[in-house]
Amino acid sequence: LLSLLPQQSEAIVIYTGWERHALVGSDIRLSCSFFSWRWTSEDVTFSWSYRPDGARDAISIFHYTGGAPYVDNKGPFRDRLEFVGNPGRRDGSILLKNLDYTDNGTFTCDAKNPPDIVGRASSVRLLVFEKVPIQAGVITGSIIGAVLGLLLLIVVIYYLMRFLVARRVFNLSVSKHGKKGKGKEGSQQRQASPLVVGSLTTTQRQQQQLTTTAHKYRTTQVM
């Protein structure tokens, strides 16, 4: 009985790139995949459409259904489009060959995995250049790297200045302590000098008194 009941449809999510760059004359792969809660159905389908820059309407350029790919034989990619996906792995990618400036535009992929058929198509923009420009991510990364390098340099300079200042203060402190020590030794020497002089003066006086007493004694004996 359960097998006779209709299966409930769930949402399907489709993924493509956001923007692709390519050179004139080169080939490019436009990827398309999807997410679905169910197993990949044998009736899975992929559809690609293309809207040139400046145009309002899109044209169908590729369709995959019933296990077979179908390429539009009258459109701008009739001889330059190849299906390179793997529907069993939910891959509906296409390959565009020999690109030209006129290929600039928006490519939209839609996928169905019955009974999951409700989902929003995803688009990718193709820009063809003679030379591929530097992408914004590369420029942003360079700017961020330069800013980080500058900040690192500022931090190194800051700590180097702190080290030099601390070293200067240490040298000044050692120099002041050295001068104080020499000053104390000098003052001690100066304080000791008067004592020595005073002691010498006292001794001289005592010697003079002894000499005078001895002279008086001799004089008395002679008389």
C-alpha positions as CSV (number, residue, x, y, z in Angstrom):
1,L,0.0,0.0,0.0
2,L,2.8,2.4,0.8
3,S,4.3,1.9,-2.6
4,L,1.0,3.0,-4.2
5,L,1.1,6.3,-2.3
6,P,2.6,9.3,-4.1
7,Q,6.0,10.3,-2.9
8,Q,6.3,13.7,-1.2
9,S,8.4,16.3,-3.1
10,E,11.2,18.0,-1.3
11,A,13.3,21.0,-2.1
12,I,16.4,20.7,-4.3
13,V,19.4,23.0,-4.0
14,I,21.5,23.8,-7.1
15,Y,25.1,25.1,-7.0
16,T,27.2,26.9,-9.6
17,G,30.1,29.2,-9.4
18,W,29.6,32.9,-8.9
19,E,31.9,34.4,-11.6
20,R,34.4,32.9,-14.0
21,H,37.2,34.6,-16.0
22,A,38.7,33.2,-19.1
23,L,41.0,34.2,-22.0
24,V,40.0,34.7,-25.6
25,G,40.4,31.4,-27.5
26,S,40.5,29.2,-24.3
27,D,38.1,26.6,-23.0
28,I,36.3,26.8,-19.7
29,R,34.2,24.4,-17.6
30,L,31.0,25.6,-16.0
31,S,30.1,23.5,-13.1
32,C,26.6,22.6,-11.9
33,S,25.6,20.3,-9.1
34,F,22.7,19.8,-6.7
35,F,21.7,18.6,-3.3
36,S,18.7,16.4,-2.7
37,W,17.6,14.3,0.2
38,R,16.7,11.4,-2.2
39,W,18.8,9.0,-4.2
40,T,19.7,10.2,-7.6
41,S,16.8,9.4,-9.9
42,E,17.1,7.8,-13.3
43,D,14.9,10.7,-14.5
44,V,17.4,13.4,-13.3
45,T,17.5,16.3,-15.7
46,F,19.9,19.3,-16.2
47,S,19.2,22.4,-18.3
48,W,21.5,25.3,-19.2
49,S,20.4,28.7,-20.6
50,Y,22.5,31.7,-21.7
51,R,21.7,35.4,-21.5
52,P,24.3,37.6,-23.3
53,D,25.4,40.8,-21.7
54,G,22.9,43.6,-22.6
55,A,20.1,41.2,-23.5
56,R,16.8,40.7,-21.7
57,D,15.9,37.2,-22.7
58,A,17.8,34.0,-22.2
59,I,18.1,31.2,-24.7
60,S,18.3,27.4,-24.1
61,I,21.7,26.0,-25.0
62,F,21.8,22.5,-23.4
63,H,19.4,19.9,-21.9
64,Y,20.0,16.5,-20.4
65,T,17.1,14.1,-19.9
66,G,16.4,10.4,-20.2
67,G,20.1,9.6,-19.9
68,A,21.1,11.6,-23.1
69,P,22.5,15.1,-23.6
70,Y,21.0,17.5,-26.2
71,V,23.0,20.5,-27.4
72,D,21.3,23.3,-29.3
73,N,22.4,23.1,-32.9
74,K,21.4,26.6,-33.8
75,G,22.6,28.7,-30.9
76,P,25.9,30.5,-30.4
77,F,27.6,27.4,-28.9
78,R,26.3,24.8,-31.4
79,D,29.8,23.6,-32.2
80,R,31.6,24.7,-29.0
81,L,29.6,23.1,-26.2
82,E,30.4,19.7,-24.7
83,F,28.7,17.9,-21.8
84,V,31.4,16.8,-19.3
85,G,29.2,16.1,-16.2
86,N,28.2,12.8,-14.5
87,P,24.5,12.7,-13.7
88,G,25.0,9.7,-11.5
89,R,27.1,11.9,-9.2
90,R,24.7,14.8,-9.6
91,D,27.1,16.7,-11.9
92,G,25.7,18.6,-14.8
93,S,28.8,20.5,-15.9
94,I,29.4,21.7,-19.5
95,L,32.6,22.7,-21.3
96,L,32.7,25.8,-23.5
97,K,35.4,25.9,-26.2
98,N,37.2,28.6,-28.2
99,L,35.8,31.5,-26.2
100,D,35.3,35.0,-27.7
101,Y,34.3,38.4,-26.3
102,T,30.8,37.8,-27.6
103,D,30.4,34.9,-25.1
104,N,30.3,37.3,-22.1
105,G,27.0,36.8,-20.3
106,T,25.1,34.9,-17.6
107,F,24.8,31.1,-17.7
108,T,22.0,29.5,-15.6
109,C,21.7,25.8,-14.6
110,D,18.5,24.1,-13.5
111,A,18.3,20.6,-12.2
112,K,15.5,18.2,-11.3
113,N,15.7,14.9,-9.3
114,P,12.1,13.6,-9.3
115,P,10.2,13.7,-7.1
116,D,12.3,16.6,-5.9
117,I,11.6,19.2,-8.5
118,V,11.2,22.3,-6.5
119,G,14.3,24.4,-6.4
120,R,15.8,27.7,-7.6
121,A,18.1,27.7,-10.6
122,S,21.7,28.9,-10.1
123,S,23.6,31.3,-12.3
124,V,27.3,32.0,-13.1
125,R,28.6,35.0,-15.0
126,L,31.3,34.5,-17.6
127,L,33.8,37.3,-18.4
128,V,36.2,36.8,-21.4
129,F,39.4,38.9,-21.5
130,E,42.4,39.2,-23.6
131,K,44.4,39.0,-20.4
132,V,42.8,37.7,-17.2
133,P,42.8,40.5,-14.6
134,I,43.9,40.1,-11.1
135,Q,41.0,38.9,-9.0
136,A,39.7,41.0,-6.1
137,G,40.6,38.3,-3.6
138,V,44.3,38.5,-4.6
139,I,44.3,42.3,-4.2
140,T,42.5,42.0,-0.8
141,G,45.0,39.4,0.4
142,S,47.9,41.6,-0.6
143,I,46.4,44.5,1.3
144,I,45.8,42.4,4.4
145,G,49.3,41.0,4.2
146,A,50.8,44.5,4.0
147,V,48.8,45.7,6.9
148,L,49.8,42.7,9.1
149,G,53.4,43.2,8.2
150,L,53.2,46.9,9.1
151,L,51.6,46.1,12.5
152,L,54.3,43.5,13.2
153,L,57.0,46.1,12.4
154,I,55.3,48.6,14.8
155,V,55.2,46.0,17.6
156,V,58.9,45.1,17.0
157,I,59.9,48.8,17.1
158,Y,57.8,49.4,20.3
159,Y,59.5,46.6,22.2
160,L,62.9,47.6,20.9
161,M,62.4,51.1,22.2
162,R,61.3,49.8,25.5
163,F,64.4,47.7,25.7
164,L,66.7,50.6,24.8
165,V,65.0,52.9,27.4
166,A,65.3,50.3,30.1
167,R,68.9,49.7,29.3
168,R,69.6,53.5,29.4
169,V,67.9,53.8,32.8
170,F,69.9,50.9,34.2
171,N,73.2,52.4,33.0
172,L,72.4,55.8,34.6
173,S,71.5,54.1,37.8
174,V,74.7,52.2,37.9
175,S,76.7,55.4,37.1
176,K,75.0,57.3,40.0
177,H,75.7,54.5,42.5
178,G,79.3,54.5,41.4
179,K,79.7,58.2,41.9
180,K,78.1,58.0,45.4
181,G,80.5,55.3,46.4
182,K,83.5,57.4,45.3
183,G,82.2,60.4,47.1
184,K,81.9,58.6,50.4
185,E,85.4,57.3,50.1
186,G,86.7,60.8,49.4
187,S,84.8,62.3,52.4
188,Q,86.1,59.5,54.6
189,Q,89.7,60.3,53.5
190,R,89.1,64.0,54.1
191,Q,87.7,63.4,57.5
192,A,90.7,61.2,58.4
193,S,93.2,63.8,57.3
194,P,92.5,66.4,60.0
195,L,92.8,63.6,62.6
196,V,96.2,62.6,61.3
197,V,97.3,66.3,61.2
198,G,96.0,66.8,64.7
199,S,97.7,63.8,66.0
200,L,100.9,64.9,64.4
201,T,100.7,68.3,65.9
202,T,100.1,66.9,69.4
203,T,103.1,64.6,69.1
204,Q,105.3,67.5,68.0
205,R,104.2,69.5,71.0
206,Q,105.0,66.7,73.4
207,Q,108.5,66.3,71.8
208,Q,109.1,70.1,72.2
209,Q,108.1,69.9,75.9
210,L,110.4,67.0,76.5
211,T,113.2,68.8,74.8
212,T,112.7,71.9,76.9
213,T,112.5,69.9,80.2
214,A,115.7,68.0,79.4
215,H,117.5,71.3,78.6
216,K,116.4,72.8,81.9
217,Y,117.6,69.7,83.8
218,R,121.0,69.9,82.2
219,T,121.3,73.6,83.0
220,T,120.6,72.9,86.7
221,Q,123.2,70.2,87.0
222,V,125.9,72.5,85.5
223,M,125.2,75.2,88.0
